[in-house]
Amino acid sequence: MSVLGANSSQILYRQLHQHQILSTGKRCFLNTDFGLLGDQRRRELRIKAEAGFWPDLSRPAAVEMESIDDSDHLDRILIHSQQLSQPILIDWMATWCRKCIYLKPKLEKLAADYVTKVKFYYVDVNKVPQSLVKRGNISKMPTIQLWKDGEMKAEVIGGHKAWLVIEEVREMIQKFVS
């Protein structure tokens, strides 16, 4: 076990306080006393911030999907989406399905990218009447469907890796969103 001497601890203390992070609005920079090196570092960080390096905090990181409880609820959602000329995405899942559970938060993050263009919903097939599951023509889970103008237009059956499913869903959305 080594013990820091008085000189070492003073150097450590000075280093910690020379590198305090300051932030002003969107720009972040390091407060250093290294002259030109500090100015250059500040400029680099400013360029990264302006180029979108920092996350955009003006929009949500994820949007919680709403559940669909029965056929009447689905009908109301479809009518509303037709009035808005907005497609909806339905994730047909089950609580016992590991891939379904793993995929749901990833879909909620994707929903944040399309928050004004597509509304995201989920159906737990064990908690709804089987007539609703038959209406969706669901045979495997997870199944992600895009509905537009009151009818199902496309679907992705997600039995493979989550990132592949998300990419397929993103492509499916882009085909139908103007």
C-alpha positions in Angstrom: 0.0 0.0 0.0 1.4 3.4 -1.0 0.8 6.6 0.8 0.7 9.9 -1.0 3.2 12.4 0.3 2.5 16.0 0.9 3.9 17.1 -2.4 2.0 14.4 -4.3 -1.4 15.3 -2.7 -0.9 19.0 -3.5 -0.2 18.1 -7.2 -3.3 15.9 -7.3 -5.4 18.6 -5.7 -4.1 21.3 -8.1 -4.8 19.0 -11.1 -8.3 18.3 -10.0 -9.2 21.9 -9.6 -7.5 23.0 -12.8 -9.8 20.7 -14.8 -13.2 21.8 -13.4 -15.9 21.5 -16.0 -17.8 24.6 -16.6 -20.9 24.8 -18.8 -22.7 27.7 -20.4 -25.8 26.8 -22.3 -24.9 24.4 -25.1 -21.2 25.0 -24.9 -19.0 23.1 -22.4 -15.3 23.8 -21.9 -12.5 22.9 -19.6 -11.2 25.7 -17.3 -7.4 25.1 -17.4 -4.4 27.2 -16.9 -2.4 25.7 -19.7 -2.5 28.8 -22.0 -2.7 27.8 -25.6 -3.3 24.1 -25.0 -6.4 25.1 -22.8 -7.7 27.4 -25.5 -7.3 24.8 -28.2 -9.0 22.2 -26.1 -11.9 24.7 -25.4 -12.2 25.3 -29.1 -12.3 21.6 -29.9 -15.1 21.0 -27.3 -17.0 24.0 -28.6 -16.8 22.6 -32.2 -18.0 19.1 -31.0 -20.9 20.7 -29.1 -22.0 22.7 -32.2 -21.7 19.7 -34.4 -24.2 17.7 -32.4 -21.7 15.7 -30.2 -23.7 16.4 -27.1 -27.2 14.9 -26.9 -30.2 17.0 -27.9 -32.0 17.5 -24.6 -34.9 19.4 -26.3 -36.7 16.2 -27.2 -37.4 13.1 -25.1 -35.0 10.1 -25.0 -37.9 7.7 -25.0 -41.6 7.8 -25.2 -43.7 5.3 -23.3 -45.9 3.2 -25.5 -49.6 3.1 -24.7 -51.4 -0.2 -24.3 -54.4 -1.4 -26.4 -57.0 -3.2 -24.2 -59.6 -4.5 -26.7 -61.0 -4.3 -30.2 -63.1 -1.2 -29.4 -60.0 0.6 -28.1 -58.1 -0.4 -31.3 -61.0 0.9 -33.4 -60.9 4.3 -31.6 -57.2 4.5 -32.1 -57.5 3.7 -35.8 -60.2 6.3 -36.4 -58.1 8.9 -34.6 -55.0 8.1 -36.6 -57.0 8.3 -39.9 -58.3 11.7 -38.9 -54.7 12.8 -38.3 -53.4 11.0 -41.3 -50.8 9.5 -39.0 -49.7 5.8 -39.0 -49.5 3.8 -35.8 -47.1 1.1 -34.8 -48.3 -1.8 -32.6 -46.0 -4.1 -30.8 -47.8 -7.5 -30.1 -46.0 -9.0 -27.2 -46.3 -11.2 -24.1 -44.9 -10.8 -20.6 -43.5 -14.3 -20.7 -41.6 -13.6 -24.0 -38.0 -12.5 -23.2 -37.4 -11.0 -26.6 -40.6 -9.0 -26.3 -39.6 -7.6 -22.9 -36.1 -6.8 -24.1 -37.4 -5.1 -27.3 -40.0 -2.8 -25.7 -37.6 -0.2 -24.2 -35.7 -0.1 -27.5 -39.0 0.6 -29.3 -39.7 3.3 -26.8 -36.4 4.9 -27.7 -37.3 4.6 -31.4 -40.6 6.3 -30.6 -38.8 9.4 -29.5 -37.3 9.7 -33.0 -40.8 9.7 -34.5 -42.8 11.4 -31.7 -44.6 13.7 -34.0 -45.0 11.3 -37.0 -46.0 7.9 -35.6 -47.8 6.8 -32.5 -46.5 3.7 -30.8 -48.7 1.2 -29.0 -48.4 -2.3 -27.5 -50.7 -5.2 -27.0 -50.1 -7.9 -24.3 -51.7 -10.9 -26.0 -52.4 -12.6 -22.7 -54.4 -9.7 -21.3 -56.7 -9.0 -24.2 -59.5 -10.9 -25.8 -58.3 -13.4 -28.4 -60.6 -11.8 -31.0 -58.1 -8.8 -30.9 -55.2 -11.2 -31.4 -56.9 -12.9 -34.3 -57.7 -9.5 -35.8 -54.0 -8.7 -35.8 -53.4 -12.1 -37.4 -50.7 -12.8 -34.8 -48.9 -16.1 -34.8 -45.4 -15.3 -33.5 -44.1 -12.8 -30.9 -42.8 -10.2 -30.9 -44.7 -8.9 -34.0 -44.4 -5.2 -34.8 -47.1 -3.9 -37.2 -47.5 -0.6 -38.9 -51.1 0.4 -39.5 -52.2 3.3 -41.7 -55.6 4.3 -43.1 -57.3 1.7 -40.8 -55.4 -1.3 -42.1 -52.2 -3.2 -41.5 -49.6 -2.1 -44.1 -46.4 -3.9 -43.0 -45.0 -6.0 -40.2 -41.7 -7.2 -38.7 -41.6 -10.5 -36.8 -38.8 -10.1 -34.3 -37.3 -13.4 -33.4 -33.8 -12.3 -34.0 -31.4 -9.8 -32.5 -33.0 -6.6 -31.1 -30.8 -4.1 -33.0 -31.7 -5.9 -36.3 -35.4 -5.7 -35.4 -35.1 -2.0 -34.6 -33.4 -1.3 -37.9 -36.1 -3.3 -39.8 -38.8 -1.3 -37.9 -37.1 2.0 -38.7 -37.0 1.1 -42.4 -40.7 0.0 -42.3 -41.6 3.4 -40.7 -39.6 5.4 -43.2 -41.5 3.7 -46.1 -44.9 5.0 -44.8 -44.0 8.3 -43.1 -43.9 11.3 -45.3 
